[in-house]
Amino acid sequence: MRKIKNHLWKSILFLGLLILTTNCADDDQPLKVLEQKSGIIIKQLNYQELLSDNKVIEKIQDIQKLQKKSLYNKSTKYIAEYDFSIDLETAKTVELENYKTYNFLIQRENPQDDKLENLFLRLNNVGEYDTYILKYDFSATEFENLTIVDLNNRRTEYTPIDIAFSPTTNTSEKYICTETWDTIEFISPRDFGSDENNIIVTFLVSSECVWFNEGAGIPIGENNYENDPTDTSSGGAPTDTTNNNYVYSTPVFKSPEAKMLDDFFENLTDGQNDCLNSQSNLDLHSEIKTFLKANFDENNTTLDENFIDAQNFAKLVLDNCGSQVDWAEKIILDPSFKNNIKALCAYEKLKEAGGLKQILKDFFNTKSTANLIIKLEPNLTCNNNPSFGCTSFNKTTQTATISVDTDYITEFQWQNSPVVYKTPMLSIAKIIIHEAIHAQLFYNAYQVDINTELSDKTFEDLYEEYRKLEGWQHEYMADHYISIISSALEEVHLLLNDQGYINYINNNYPDWTWQQIYENMAWNGLTQTTAGQTYLSNPDNATLYSLQNTNVATNSNETQNCD
């Protein structure tokens, strides 16, 4: 083994290194590089980086692309003559001085067995790439659990092919080699892994390769290549014993995370694929990948409800093409909303104050999991009545849609009032908060209806009481959440460029408190509830409610303050 290692460091090696980690490269990540002190450089390439090597592209230019509409499969190529696909997103390259190899994962729709296969391209002495199929004597899952001792009892087959033309060899005849498995340590740069832990790569040393007829079970032409049916520029022997060189390979295979991404993108509808392929959504593919990976636990993929929710949300994004997506909050801003500067600014300030989902968590003492879509709708009605805001719930997708009247963003009139007010930013924030609470109430009620156990036991008990009431959601909000709506308004108000109004109130209405003002704003939309009627039955409350809401509408800042 010492002799073999010395050749690695001292010779210009014939490397067939099929690197490396269990991750496939992300097309939105920078080039990842491992460099051994001896000068060997191992790169993990994404699809765009691979395109920069014209020789490789020339080698595969005649391969037909899989007929998939998903942009994700743009980097998957189908080799018809051998009935397999290569995934260019798993490209790895090894460089040593003027020597270079490329390695790709092979995928078959109907494999004969579960053995791992890689496609290997190596630059030969005339500047062209020779091509091999490497078939390992284990599956990808087995490889992760095999020891060096176990691996040394396995055999790897090298089948030379030329992927640009029809096969000229009898594919039952393969190279088999003298093999030894070992490990090698590489320096781990910051963008590849931990600064504290170097990368340990398990690799195969192959030497003294000979032809082997699988049918006859005998070697052909031991240690010489007179029987090699191909020339040295197209599928020659993987090693050249005259130069005493070796093949070094480490299997490339897809991690559970990579397989998860494949499954997701390969099972989209035509409409979802059209959205993904749209030139106006160039970043969407990378955004979805990042979002799914952040919610993926490879140790718990079958019953992981968070991941299932994440997949459903990503598909919902594609179903609402052209929207702005708040991935952290799992909120979709419809084009009608995102293109309204004032409405979008109010949302951004709510997010700056902690976000809608945090507000909902404060309400319900549990993480909000409902998907949200926010949009503007002209001439909005709710339950057949004109309304400033309305929320609906789709049980199939578990998605709540918050609609805000388009005109309300600019101006509004209260019912039975002739006065037209310019809508303050604070009022827009308030209606979004109000409707978001409706969204979570819809979601929680649905979970109870389908017998899902909620972490918030209080809601489950109260729901049984309130569901019997007409307009039960407003009754629930009026009884339990006026103070929390008030607190949310207080937090966002400081971000709305409204200091002039704050100073105005402090100087001209010293008897008013901001808690009173925010609470009276919170009662908007809830005055017809039992609690609301009780509150307004007090003349002092009724007077303050009217005066303070009118004052906010008249004097609070109506201009957005977002860039």
C-alpha positions in Angstrom: 0.0 0.0 0.0 2.9 2.4 0.7 4.1 1.9 -2.9 0.7 2.7 -4.3 0.5 5.9 -2.2 3.9 7.0 -3.4 2.8 6.7 -7.0 -0.1 8.9 -6.2 2.1 11.7 -5.0 5.1 11.3 -7.4 3.6 10.4 -10.8 1.4 12.2 -13.3 -1.3 9.8 -12.5 -4.0 8.3 -14.6 -6.8 9.3 -12.2 -10.3 8.1 -12.4 -11.4 9.8 -9.3 -15.2 9.7 -8.8 -15.5 12.1 -5.9 -16.7 12.5 -3.1 -19.2 13.7 -0.6 -22.8 12.6 -0.5 -24.0 16.0 -1.7 -24.8 17.0 -5.3 -23.7 20.5 -6.3 -26.2 23.3 -6.1 -26.5 25.5 -9.1 -26.7 28.5 -6.9 -23.5 27.8 -4.9 -19.9 28.7 -5.7 -17.4 26.2 -6.9 -16.4 23.8 -4.2 -12.8 22.7 -4.1 -10.7 20.2 -2.3 -6.9 20.5 -2.7 -4.5 17.9 -1.4 -1.0 19.1 -0.4 0.5 17.1 -3.2 -1.3 19.3 -5.8 -4.3 17.2 -6.6 -7.4 19.4 -6.9 -10.9 18.0 -6.7 -13.7 20.3 -7.7 -17.4 19.9 -7.3 -19.0 21.6 -10.3 -22.5 22.9 -10.9 -24.1 22.7 -14.3 -23.2 26.2 -15.4 -19.5 25.7 -14.4 -19.4 22.5 -16.4 -20.5 24.3 -19.5 -17.2 26.2 -19.5 -15.3 23.1 -20.7 -15.9 22.9 -24.4 -14.2 19.5 -24.8 -16.7 17.9 -22.4 -19.6 19.6 -24.0 -18.4 18.4 -27.4 -18.2 14.9 -26.0 -21.9 14.9 -24.9 -23.4 17.3 -27.5 -25.0 14.5 -29.4 -26.8 13.0 -26.4 -30.5 13.6 -26.4 -31.8 15.5 -23.4 -34.5 13.8 -21.4 -37.9 15.0 -22.4 -38.7 16.7 -19.2 -40.2 20.1 -18.9 -38.8 20.9 -15.5 -35.9 23.3 -15.5 -34.4 21.1 -12.8 -33.8 18.4 -15.4 -32.0 20.7 -17.8 -28.8 19.2 -16.6 -30.0 15.6 -17.1 -28.9 13.9 -20.3 -30.1 10.7 -21.8 -27.7 8.3 -23.5 -30.0 6.2 -25.7 -27.6 3.6 -26.9 -27.0 2.5 -23.3 -30.4 3.4 -21.9 -29.2 5.5 -19.0 -29.1 9.1 -17.9 -26.2 11.1 -16.6 -26.8 13.9 -14.0 -24.5 16.8 -14.9 -25.3 18.4 -11.5 -23.2 15.7 -9.9 -20.1 16.6 -12.0 -16.8 16.2 -10.2 -13.4 16.9 -11.7 -9.9 15.9 -10.6 -6.9 17.9 -11.8 -3.2 17.2 -11.5 -0.9 19.4 -13.6 -2.2 18.8 -17.2 -4.3 15.8 -16.2 -8.1 16.0 -15.8 -11.1 13.7 -15.3 -14.8 14.2 -15.1 -17.3 12.0 -13.2 -21.1 11.8 -13.3 -23.8 9.8 -11.6 -25.6 7.3 -13.9 -29.3 6.8 -13.4 -31.5 4.1 -15.0 -35.3 4.0 -15.2 -35.3 0.2 -15.0 -32.0 -0.9 -13.5 -31.1 -4.6 -13.5 -29.9 -4.3 -9.9 -29.2 -1.7 -7.3 -25.5 -1.5 -7.9 -24.0 2.0 -8.1 -22.8 3.2 -11.5 -20.7 6.2 -12.5 -19.8 7.6 -15.9 -16.1 8.5 -16.1 -14.4 10.8 -18.6 -10.6 11.0 -18.7 -8.5 13.3 -20.8 -6.1 11.2 -22.9 -2.8 12.0 -24.5 -4.3 13.4 -27.7 -6.5 15.9 -25.8 -9.8 14.0 -26.1 -11.9 12.3 -23.5 -12.1 8.5 -23.1 -15.3 7.3 -21.5 -16.1 4.4 -19.2 -19.0 3.0 -17.2 -17.9 2.1 -13.7 -20.1 -0.4 -11.9 -19.4 -0.9 -8.3 -20.2 -4.0 -6.4 -22.5 -2.3 -3.9 -25.5 0.1 -3.8 -25.2 3.7 -2.7 -26.9 2.8 0.6 -24.5 -0.1 1.2 -21.4 2.0 0.4 -22.2 4.3 3.3 -22.1 1.4 5.7 -19.2 -0.7 4.4 -15.8 -0.8 6.1 -12.5 -0.8 4.2 -12.3 -4.6 4.9 -15.7 -5.1 3.4 -14.9 -3.0 0.4 -11.7 -5.0 -0.3 -13.9 -8.0 -1.0 -15.8 -6.2 -3.7 -15.1 -5.9 -7.5 -15.5 -2.9 -9.8 -16.1 -3.2 -13.5 -14.8 -0.7 -16.1 -16.8 -0.8 -19.4 -15.3 1.4 -22.2 -17.8 3.2 -24.3 -18.0 6.2 -26.6 -21.1 8.1 -25.9 -21.0 10.2 -29.1 -21.4 7.2 -31.3 -23.1 3.7 -31.4 -21.3 1.2 -29.2 -18.5 -0.7 -31.0 -17.6 -3.1 -28.2 -19.2 -6.1 -26.8 -20.5 -4.8 -23.5 -20.2 -8.2 -21.9 -16.4 -7.7 -22.0 -15.2 -5.4 -19.3 -12.0 -4.5 -17.5 -11.4 -5.8 -14.0 -8.5 -4.7 -12.0 -6.4 -5.4 -9.0 -8.1 -3.4 -6.3 -7.4 -1.9 -2.9 -9.6 0.5 -1.0 -8.2 3.1 1.3 -8.9 6.6 2.7 -7.2 9.9 1.9 -7.5 13.2 3.8 -8.0 16.5 2.0 -7.8 20.0 3.3 -11.3 21.4 3.8 -11.7 25.1 2.8 -14.3 27.2 4.4 -16.8 27.0 1.6 -16.7 23.2 1.4 -17.1 22.2 5.0 -16.0 22.7 8.6 -12.8 24.5 9.3 -12.1 22.1 12.1 -12.6 18.8 10.2 -10.8 17.9 7.1 -12.6 15.8 4.5 -11.9 12.1 4.6 -12.5 10.5 1.2 -12.8 6.7 0.7 -11.2 5.8 -2.6 -10.4 2.8 -4.7 -6.9 2.1 -6.1 -7.2 0.0 -9.3 -4.2 -1.4 -11.2 -3.2 -4.2 -13.6 -6.5 -4.0 -15.4 -7.4 -6.8 -17.8 -10.3 -7.6 -20.1 -12.8 -10.0 -18.7 -15.6 -11.7 -20.6 -18.6 -11.8 -18.3 -20.2 -14.7 -20.2 -17.1 -16.9 -20.4 -15.8 -15.8 -17.0 -12.2 -15.6 -18.1 -9.7 -12.8 -18.5 -8.6 -11.8 -22.0 -5.0 -10.7 -22.7 -3.7 -10.4 -19.1 -1.5 -7.3 -18.6 -1.5 -6.4 -22.3 -4.1 -4.8 -24.6 -3.7 -6.5 -27.9 -7.3 -7.6 -27.6 -8.6 -4.1 -26.8 -11.3 -3.5 -29.4 -10.9 0.2 -29.2 -8.0 2.6 -29.8 -6.4 4.8 -27.1 -8.5 7.8 -28.0 -11.8 6.1 -27.5 -12.2 3.7 -24.7 -8.8 2.3 -24.1 -7.7 0.5 -20.9 -8.3 2.4 -17.7 -4.7 1.9 -16.7 -1.5 1.8 -18.6 1.0 -0.6 -17.1 3.9 0.6 -19.2 3.8 3.8 -17.2 3.0 2.1 -14.0 0.0 4.2 -13.3 -3.2 3.6 -11.4 -6.9 4.5 -11.3 -8.2 6.2 -8.2 -12.0 6.4 -7.8 -14.5 7.3 -5.2 -18.2 6.7 -6.0 -20.5 9.6 -6.7 -24.0 9.0 -5.6 -27.0 11.1 -4.6 -27.7 11.9 -1.0 -31.2 11.5 0.4 -31.5 15.2 0.1 -30.6 15.2 -3.6 -33.1 12.4 -4.2 -35.7 14.4 -2.4 -35.1 17.3 -4.8 -35.3 15.0 -7.8 -38.6 13.6 -6.6 -40.1 17.0 -6.0 -39.2 18.6 -9.4 -40.0 15.4 -11.4 -43.6 15.3 -10.0 -44.7 18.9 -10.8 -47.8 19.6 -13.0 -47.4 21.1 -16.4 -48.5 24.5 -15.0 -46.0 24.3 -12.2 -43.2 23.4 -14.7 -44.3 26.3 -16.9 -43.9 28.7 -14.0 -40.5 27.2 -13.1 -39.3 27.6 -16.7 -40.5 31.2 -17.1 -37.8 33.7 -17.9 -39.3 36.0 -15.3 -38.7 33.5 -12.5 -35.0 32.8 -13.0 -34.2 32.7 -9.3 -37.2 30.6 -8.3 -35.6 27.2 -8.9 -32.8 28.0 -6.5 -35.1 29.5 -3.9 -37.3 26.4 -3.9 -34.2 24.1 -3.5 -32.9 26.2 -0.6 -36.3 26.2 1.1 -36.9 22.5 0.7 -33.4 21.6 2.0 -33.9 23.9 5.0 -37.0 21.8 5.9 -35.6 18.4 5.1 -34.5 15.9 7.7 -32.9 12.8 6.0 -33.4 10.8 9.1 -37.1 11.4 9.2 -38.5 11.8 5.7 -41.6 9.6 5.8 -43.6 11.1 8.6 -42.0 14.6 8.8 -45.0 16.9 8.7 -42.9 20.0 8.5 -41.3 18.7 5.3 -44.6 17.7 3.8 -45.9 21.2 4.6 -42.8 22.7 2.9 -43.3 20.7 -0.3 -47.0 21.7 -0.4 -46.0 25.4 0.1 -43.4 25.2 -2.7 -46.0 23.8 -5.0 -48.4 26.5 -3.9 -45.8 29.1 -4.9 -45.6 27.6 -8.4 -49.4 27.5 -8.6 -49.4 31.3 -7.9 -46.8 32.2 -10.5 -45.4 35.7 -10.5 -46.0 36.3 -6.8 -43.4 37.5 -4.3 -42.6 34.9 -1.8 -41.7 35.3 1.9 -40.1 31.9 2.4 -39.3 32.4 6.0 -42.9 33.3 6.8 -44.4 31.0 4.2 -46.5 33.8 2.8 -47.2 34.5 -0.8 -47.8 38.1 -1.9 -50.0 38.0 -5.0 -48.9 40.3 -7.9 -51.8 42.6 -7.1 -50.4 43.1 -3.6 -46.6 43.1 -4.3 -47.1 45.7 -7.1 -48.8 48.1 -4.8 -46.0 50.0 -3.1 -48.0 51.2 -0.2 -49.5 47.8 0.7 -46.2 46.1 0.3 -44.5 48.6 2.5 -47.1 48.0 5.3 -46.3 44.3 5.0 -42.6 44.9 5.1 -42.9 47.0 8.2 -44.9 44.3 9.9 -42.2 41.8 9.0 -39.6 44.2 10.4 -41.6 44.3 13.6 -41.4 40.6 14.0 -43.5 39.2 11.2 -47.1 38.0 10.9 -46.2 34.5 12.0 -44.7 35.8 15.2 -47.8 37.8 15.8 -49.9 34.7 15.3 -47.7 32.8 17.6 -48.3 35.4 20.3 -52.1 35.0 19.7 -52.2 31.2 19.7 -49.2 30.2 21.8 -48.1 27.9 19.0 -46.2 28.1 15.7 -48.4 29.1 12.8 -48.4 26.5 10.0 -51.1 27.8 7.7 -50.0 28.9 4.3 -51.0 32.5 3.5 -51.7 34.3 0.3 -52.3 38.1 0.5 -53.8 39.9 -2.4 -55.8 43.1 -3.3 -59.2 42.8 -4.8 -61.3 45.6 -6.3 -64.9 46.1 -4.9 -64.3 43.5 -2.2 -67.2 41.8 -0.6 -67.3 39.4 2.3 -70.3 37.2 2.9 -72.0 39.4 0.2 -71.3 42.6 2.1 -68.9 45.3 1.1 -65.7 45.0 3.2 -62.2 46.4 3.6 -60.8 42.9 4.2 -61.9 39.3 4.0 -60.2 35.9 4.5 -61.1 32.5 3.0 -59.7 29.1 3.6 -59.0 26.2 1.2 -59.1 22.9 3.1 -57.5 20.9 0.4 -54.3 23.0 0.3 -54.7 24.3 3.9 -54.2 27.7 2.6 -55.8 30.9 3.8 -56.2 33.8 1.3 -56.3 37.3 2.8 -58.0 39.8 0.5 -57.9 43.6 1.0 -60.0 46.0 -0.9 -57.9 47.7 -3.5 -59.4 51.2 -3.0 -58.9 50.8 0.8 -55.1 51.1 0.4 -55.6 54.6 -0.9 -58.8 55.9 0.8 -61.9 54.7 2.6 -65.3 55.7 4.0 -66.9 54.3 7.1 -70.3 52.9 6.6 -73.0 55.6 6.7 -70.4 58.4 6.7 -69.9 60.9 3.9 -66.3 61.6 4.8 -63.5 60.2 2.7 -60.2 59.6 4.5 -56.8 58.9 3.1 -55.8 55.5 4.5 -53.0 55.7 7.1 -50.2 53.2 7.0 -51.2 52.2 10.5 -54.7 51.3 9.4 -53.3 49.1 6.5 -51.1 47.2 9.0 -54.1 46.8 11.3 -56.3 45.2 8.7 -53.6 42.8 7.7 -53.1 41.8 11.3 -56.9 41.4 11.7 -57.2 39.2 8.7 -54.2 37.1 9.6 -55.9 36.2 12.8 -58.9 35.0 10.8 -56.5 32.9 8.7 -55.1 31.1 11.8 -58.5 30.6 13.3 -59.6 28.9 10.0 -56.6 26.7 10.1 -56.9 25.7 13.8 -60.6 25.0 13.4 -60.0 22.8 10.4 -57.4 20.8 12.4 -59.9 20.3 15.2 -62.5 19.2 12.7 -60.2 16.5 11.3 -59.3 15.4 14.8 -55.7 16.7 14.7 -54.3 17.2 18.1 -53.3 20.8 18.6 -50.5 21.9 20.9 -52.8 24.8 22.0 -55.3 22.9 24.1 -57.0 26.1 25.1 -58.1 26.8 21.6 -59.5 23.3 21.2 -61.7 23.8 24.3 -62.8 27.3 23.4 -63.6 26.3 19.8 -66.2 23.9 21.0 -67.8 26.8 22.8 -67.6 29.5 20.2 -68.3 27.4 17.1 -72.0 27.5 18.0 -72.1 31.3 17.7 -72.9 33.3 14.6 -69.7 35.0 13.5 -67.8 33.0 16.0 -64.4 34.1 14.9 -65.1 37.8 15.6 -66.6 36.8 19.0 -63.5 34.8 19.8 -61.2 37.7 18.8 -63.2 40.3 20.7 -63.1 38.2 23.9 -59.5 37.2 23.9 -57.2 39.2 21.6 -57.9 42.9 21.7 -54.8 43.5 23.9 -52.6 41.5 21.6 -53.8 43.3 18.5 -53.1 46.5 20.4 -49.5 45.4 21.2 -48.9 44.4 17.6 -50.0 47.9 16.4 -47.7 49.5 19.0 -44.7 47.6 17.7 -45.3 48.4 14.0 -46.3 52.0 14.6 -42.8 53.0 15.5 -41.6 51.8 12.0 -44.2 53.7 10.0 -42.5 57.2 9.9 -45.3 58.6 12.0 -43.4 60.4 14.7 -45.1 63.7 13.7 -48.5 62.2 14.5 -47.1 60.7 17.8 -45.8 64.1 18.8 -49.2 65.7 17.8 -51.1 63.4 20.0 -48.7 63.8 22.9 -48.9 67.6 22.7 -52.6 68.1 22.1 -54.2 65.2 23.9 -52.3 64.7 27.1 -55.2 62.7 28.6 -55.1 60.1 25.9 -52.9 57.1 26.2 -51.5 55.2 23.2 -52.8 52.0 24.7 -56.3 53.5 24.5 -55.7 54.5 20.8 -54.4 51.1 19.8 -57.2 49.2 21.6 -59.8 51.4 20.0 -58.3 50.6 16.6 -58.4 46.9 17.5 -62.1 47.2 18.1 -62.6 48.2 14.5 -64.5 45.3 12.8 -65.4 43.8 16.2 -68.0 46.3 17.5 -70.9 44.1 16.5 -69.8 41.3 18.8 -71.3 40.7 22.2 -68.1 42.1 23.8 -68.0 45.0 21.4 -71.5 46.0 22.2 -70.8 45.8 25.9 -67.7 48.0 25.4 -69.5 50.7 23.5 -72.5 50.7 25.9 -70.2 52.7 28.2 -70.6 56.3 27.0 -67.0 57.2 27.7 -65.7 54.2 25.7 -68.0 55.0 22.8 -66.8 58.7 22.7 -63.2 57.7 22.8 -63.7 55.0 20.2 -65.2 57.5 17.8 -62.8 60.4 18.5 -59.6 58.3 18.4 -60.4 56.3 15.3 -61.4 59.5 13.5 -58.2 61.2 14.7 -56.0 58.4 13.4 -57.8 58.4 10.0 -57.4 62.2 9.8 -53.9 62.8 11.0 -51.8 59.6 11.0 -49.2 59.3 8.2 -50.6 58.0 4.9 -47.4 57.9 3.0 -45.3 54.7 2.6 -41.7 55.0 3.9 -40.1 52.1 2.1 -37.3 52.4 -0.5 
